Amino acid sequence: YTAEGWRERVVVTDTDDSSKYHFKFVLADKPTPAVEHLQKSGMMPDNPTVGQGIEVCPLGVQIVRQVAERVAKHGGAALFIDYGEDETQPDTLRGLRAHAMVDVRSEPGNLDLSADVDFGALKR
């Protein structure tokens, strides 16, 4: 969250010759369509502070909603197990290679990517 509002963190080409990687993370200079959609969805925190960050997974919310509708219609239960917290975390994206954490920019296409689940968002 910035003084100008929410901004998406995006990946751009890093043209600095001294850079270790070919990509870098930057904040978009204006709200992206994804930010505008999330603001309308009600998934953004109330009263954010400058510097606050969140990670969202709209597809995860959609999947949980579909499962909840099926359980409500047909009965039963669902159990979701993964790494995560009961609240939105700001920066859990990580790269994994050979059972070790590595920078996600180090080998694009050759790493497993992982991020924590926001179980609070799934509950809501």
N, C-alpha and C positions, 0 to 999 in steps of 0.2 A: 504494500500500500504506500503510495507516495502523497505528497502534498496536493497533487493534481488528481488523485483518485487511484483506483486499481489499475495496475499494468501487468501484462503477461510477461513472464520471463521466456525469452525466445533464444534459439540457437542461430548464430550467424557465422559466416566464414571469418576466421582470424587472419588478417593479412600482415600482421606484425612478424617480421622475419625472425625475431628473437623468441617468438612464442613456441612453447613445447608442443602445442596441439594445433590443428588446423581449424578448430572451432572454438567459440566462446559463448558464454551466456550473457545476454544484455536484457534490459527492460525495454519493452516496446515504448515508443515515444508518445503513443496515444492508445486509447482503449481498442483492443482487438475485438473482432466478432465473438470470440470465445468469452472474453470478459463481459461484453454486453449481454450475452446469453446467460452467463452465470449470475449477473446482477438481477436479471428478470426471474431467475429460477428460485430465488430465495436461499441459495446455498452459501452465500457470502456472509461472513460474520457481521453482527451488529456493532456499530461504533468502533471501527478499526483504528489502529494507531499507525502513524507514519513509521515505516520500516517493518510492519507486520507482514508476514507471508503465509500463504496457505497452499496446499496441494489439493486438487479435486480430481475425482474420477467419475465423470458423468455416466460412463458405461457401467461402472460398478453399482451406482445408484439405480440405474435402469434394470440391471439384472436382479438386484434385491427386490425391487418393486414387482417384477414379474413373478418371482418366487413367492412373495407375500400374497399376491393375487391368487395364485394357484392354491396355496395353503388355505386361504380364506374360503375359496370356492369348494375345495375337495377335502379339507381337513389335513391333519398331519403336522409336521414341524420341519424346520430347516436349521442346520448348524453350519456356521461359517467360521473357518479356522484359518488364520494367517498371522503374519507379524503386523503389529500396528498398535495404535493407541485409541482411546475413547474421545479423542479430540483431533482437530486438524493440526498437522505438523508443517513447518515451513519448508523443509528441504531434506527429504529422505531418499531422493533418487541416488542410486549407487550402481556401479558396474561391478560385475563379478567375473573372474576368469581363473580357472584352475583352483577353485575354492578360496580365492583371495579377493578382497575388495581392491578395485582399481578405479582411476578416474574414468567417468563415463565417456570422456572425449578421447581416450587413449587409443582405442582401436574400434572405430565405428563399424558395426556389422559383425564384429567378432567377439562380442561380450554378451553376457546375460545382463539384462537390466532388471532392477528391483526397486520397489518403493513400498513404504509402509501403508497399510490400510487405515483409513479414517473410519473406525467403527461407529463413532458418534453420528457421522453423516449417514451411514447405512441405517442406523436405528431411526433417525428422523424420517 
